[in-house]
Amino acid sequence: MIQKKICLLGAFAVGKTSLVARFVKSIYSDQYLTTVGVKVDKKTVTADKQEINLIVWDLAGEDEFQKVQMSYLRGASGYLLVADGTRRSTLETARMLQKRVTQSIGMLPFIFIINKNDLVTEWETDDDTIIEFENQGWSVVKASAKTGDGVEAAFRSIAEKMIGSNYSASSPHSGEEAE
């Protein structure tokens, strides 16, 4: 069986942990728990007729006081970049994180999840902004950890991208680590 490490990155409180809980255990809780460091889960999926054991690293969120540790991405085959549709600032955090990942470890397959699709009437994100990300080559999935909408599709998409990818996991700055 193929085993692949994926990481979830995003701003503080965008729903990374809730997305993992929905994907791995099919559960959702309104109770907010801050992730400290990293939490690791796993789930087997089928992509391109192959079973893949996904090792899912849920990383602590990025905010003005704490930066995501790029060293956690070592060995990752791909990542899910998560933003909160109700907080426009989290899209800019996602854009910045994607640049940092590329600078630190090179090009890896990723899926951009805009979470909280169940609250679309409260979104600060519009279709033009989403199209802008797609025009940059980003695969965008609207999802809701609460309802489960789009969650399985996002994880399956990253699995398929990793299996079929020709991305290089080597760092463009070998020996250097950007934090």
C-alpha positions as CSV (number, residue, x, y, z in Angstrom):
1,M,0.0,0.0,0.0
2,I,1.2,3.5,-0.8
3,Q,1.6,5.9,2.1
4,K,1.6,9.7,1.6
5,K,2.0,12.5,4.1
6,I,-0.2,15.5,3.7
7,C,-0.4,18.7,5.7
8,L,-3.2,21.1,6.4
9,L,-2.1,24.7,6.5
10,G,-4.0,27.9,7.0
11,A,-4.7,30.8,9.3
12,F,-5.8,30.4,12.9
13,A,-9.4,29.1,13.3
14,V,-10.2,28.4,9.6
15,G,-11.5,24.9,10.4
16,K,-8.4,22.7,9.7
17,T,-9.0,20.4,12.7
18,S,-12.8,20.2,11.9
19,L,-12.0,19.2,8.3
20,V,-9.7,16.4,9.5
21,A,-12.3,15.2,12.0
22,R,-15.0,15.2,9.4
23,F,-12.7,13.3,6.9
24,V,-11.2,10.8,9.3
25,K,-14.0,10.2,11.8
26,S,-17.1,11.6,10.0
27,I,-17.8,13.9,13.0
28,Y,-18.2,17.6,13.7
29,S,-18.1,19.5,16.9
30,D,-18.9,23.2,17.5
31,Q,-16.4,23.2,20.3
32,Y,-13.3,25.1,19.3
33,L,-10.0,23.5,20.3
34,T,-6.7,25.2,19.4
35,T,-4.2,22.9,17.8
36,V,-0.8,23.2,19.5
37,G,2.0,22.2,17.2
38,V,0.7,19.3,15.1
39,K,-1.9,16.6,15.4
40,V,-1.5,13.5,13.2
41,D,-4.3,11.2,11.9
42,K,-4.6,8.7,9.1
43,K,-7.1,7.3,6.7
44,T,-7.0,5.0,3.7
45,V,-8.5,6.3,0.5
46,T,-8.7,4.9,-3.1
47,A,-7.4,7.1,-5.9
48,D,-6.6,6.0,-9.4
49,K,-7.5,2.4,-8.4
50,Q,-4.8,2.4,-5.7
51,E,-5.2,2.3,-2.0
52,I,-3.4,5.2,-0.3
53,N,-2.8,5.5,3.4
54,L,-3.0,9.2,4.0
55,I,-1.0,10.4,7.0
56,V,-2.7,13.7,7.8
57,W,-0.7,16.4,9.7
58,D,-3.0,19.1,11.1
59,L,-0.7,22.0,11.7
60,A,-1.3,24.9,14.2
61,G,-2.8,27.9,12.5
62,E,-0.8,30.9,11.4
63,D,-1.5,34.3,13.0
64,E,0.3,37.5,13.8
65,F,2.0,35.8,16.8
66,Q,2.8,32.3,15.4
67,K,4.2,31.2,12.1
68,V,3.7,27.8,10.6
69,Q,6.9,25.7,11.0
70,M,7.9,24.8,7.5
71,S,10.0,22.0,9.0
72,Y,6.7,20.1,9.6
73,L,6.3,19.8,5.8
74,R,9.4,17.7,5.3
75,G,8.5,14.5,3.7
76,A,5.0,15.7,2.7
77,S,3.7,14.7,-0.7
78,G,1.1,17.4,-0.8
79,Y,-0.9,19.8,1.3
80,L,-4.4,21.3,1.8
81,L,-4.4,25.0,2.1
82,V,-7.4,26.1,4.1
83,A,-9.2,29.5,4.3
84,D,-12.4,30.6,6.0
85,G,-14.9,32.1,3.5
86,T,-16.3,34.3,6.2
87,R,-12.9,36.0,6.9
88,R,-11.3,37.5,3.8
89,S,-8.0,38.0,5.6
90,T,-7.5,34.2,5.7
91,L,-7.3,34.1,1.9
92,E,-4.3,36.4,2.0
93,T,-2.8,34.2,4.7
94,A,-3.3,31.2,2.4
95,R,-1.7,33.0,-0.5
96,M,1.4,33.9,1.7
97,L,1.6,30.4,3.0
98,Q,1.6,28.9,-0.5
99,K,4.5,31.1,-1.4
100,R,6.4,30.2,1.7
101,V,5.9,26.4,1.1
102,T,7.2,26.8,-2.5
103,Q,10.2,28.8,-1.3
104,S,11.0,26.3,1.5
105,I,10.4,22.9,0.0
106,G,9.6,23.4,-3.7
107,M,6.5,22.7,-5.7
108,L,4.1,20.2,-4.1
109,P,0.5,19.4,-5.2
110,F,-2.1,21.2,-3.2
111,I,-5.8,21.9,-3.0
112,F,-7.1,25.2,-1.7
113,I,-10.2,24.6,0.5
114,I,-12.4,27.6,1.2
115,N,-14.2,26.3,4.3
116,K,-17.5,27.2,6.0
117,N,-19.6,26.8,2.8
118,D,-22.6,26.3,5.2
119,L,-22.3,30.0,6.0
120,V,-22.1,31.2,2.4
121,T,-24.5,34.1,3.1
122,E,-21.9,35.4,5.6
123,W,-18.9,35.0,3.2
124,E,-16.5,37.9,2.6
125,T,-15.2,35.9,-0.4
126,D,-16.8,36.4,-3.8
127,D,-16.8,34.4,-7.1
128,D,-14.3,36.8,-8.7
129,T,-11.8,36.2,-6.0
130,I,-12.2,32.4,-6.4
131,I,-11.8,32.7,-10.1
132,E,-8.6,34.8,-9.6
133,F,-7.1,31.9,-7.5
134,E,-8.2,29.3,-10.2
135,N,-6.6,31.5,-12.9
136,Q,-3.3,31.2,-11.0
137,G,-3.6,27.4,-11.4
138,W,-5.0,26.7,-7.9
139,S,-7.5,23.9,-7.5
140,V,-10.3,25.4,-5.3
141,V,-12.8,23.4,-3.4
142,K,-15.7,25.0,-1.4
143,A,-16.3,22.9,1.7
144,S,-18.0,22.7,5.0
145,A,-16.6,20.7,7.9
146,K,-20.0,21.1,9.6
147,T,-22.1,19.5,6.8
148,G,-19.3,17.5,5.2
149,D,-19.9,19.1,1.8
150,G,-16.8,19.0,-0.3
151,V,-14.6,17.5,2.4
152,E,-14.2,14.0,0.9
153,A,-13.7,15.5,-2.5
154,A,-10.9,17.7,-1.4
155,F,-9.0,14.9,0.3
156,R,-9.6,12.6,-2.7
157,S,-8.4,15.3,-5.1
158,I,-5.1,15.8,-3.2
159,A,-4.6,12.0,-3.2
160,E,-5.1,11.9,-6.9
161,K,-2.8,14.8,-7.5
162,M,-0.1,13.2,-5.4
163,I,-0.4,9.9,-7.3
164,G,-0.2,11.5,-10.7
165,S,2.2,14.3,-9.8
166,N,5.5,15.1,-11.3
167,Y,6.2,17.7,-8.7
168,S,9.6,17.9,-7.1
169,A,9.7,17.6,-3.3
170,S,13.3,18.9,-3.2
171,S,13.9,22.3,-1.8
172,P,15.0,25.0,-4.2
173,H,17.3,26.1,-1.4
174,S,18.9,22.8,-0.4
175,G,20.2,22.9,3.2
176,E,18.2,26.0,4.0
177,E,15.1,26.1,6.0
178,A,12.6,28.9,5.9
179,E,10.6,29.4,9.0
